[in-house]
Amino acid sequence: MDAKTKFDNVLERATALCDLHARLETHGVPGDDDVANLSLDDLLRSALMLGVSGMDAYYRDKFVERLVPYTKKHGPKKVLENALEKAGVTMADIL
């Protein structure tokens, strides 16, 4: 699955959490008091965090999707290897 498809799937899940929040806020939370006392805003916080992690994964995956073909075509460049090593990653990790 490519980076964009993964991101779209995560975004759908985050949107579903927002929709659930809206429905529960309108109709109330069914069930026992422990569940009813949970903060509905936690659903929005969860949606936000899911979206942020989805963006992080998208950019990481997109970088790798482009790096691998570039490196295979042009060979590893020392400046790129040095930049990756500064970030704590090696070319071997990515390839």
N, C-alpha and C positions, 0 to 999 in steps of 0.2 A: 504494500500500500504506500502510495507516495505521500509526501509531507502535507500537501494541500488537502488530500482526502482525509488524512488523520485529523488535521485541524478542523475540518468541517464537521467530522463526527463529534469531536470534543465540544465544538460550539453548539451543536444540536443538544448535547447533554446539558450544557450550561443554560441554554434557553429553556429547556424543559424544567430545570430547577426554578427559574424565574416564573414560569407559567404556574408551577405548583404553588409557589409563594403567593401569587395573585389569587388563585382559587381558594387556598386555605385562609387567606386574609378576608376574602369575601364571605365564605361559607363557614368558617370556623374549623377548628381541628377536632375531628371525631376521636373518640376513644377516652382512655382514662386521663385523670388530671395530670399525671406526670408528663404525658405527651403533650397535652394541651398547654402546659406551662412552658414548654420549650419556646425559645425566641424564634419567631418566624424569620426574623432578619438573618438568622444563621444560614437559612437557605440562600439568601442573596449573597452573603459572604462566601458561601461554598461555591456558588456560581461564578463569582469573581475570581476566586482562587483557581477554579478549574479553567477558566478562560486564560488567566495568566500562565498557568502551566502549559496549556495548549499552545499559546504563542511561543513560549520558550522551546517547546518540543518542535514546533514548526520551523523556527529559525535554525535550530541545531540540525534537524533532518534535511532542510533545504541546503544548508551549507555542505553537508556530506554528499547530498545528491549531485551537487555541482563540482565539488572538490575531486571526487573519485574520477569522473571522466576527464577533467582537466589534467589531473596528475598522470593519468594513463596516456594522454595525448602528448603532454609537454614534459613529462618527467617531474620529479620532486624538485622544487626550488628551495635553495638554502634559506632564503629570507622567510619563506612560508614555514619551513621546518622550525626555524628559530621562533617565529611568532607563536606557533602551536605549542612549542615546548614551554614558552613563557606562560601559556594558559594551562599548563599541566597535561598536555596531550601530545602524543607522538604521531607521526605519520602512520606508523604500524598500527596504532590504536584505531585510526580512522579507516585505513584500508583493510 
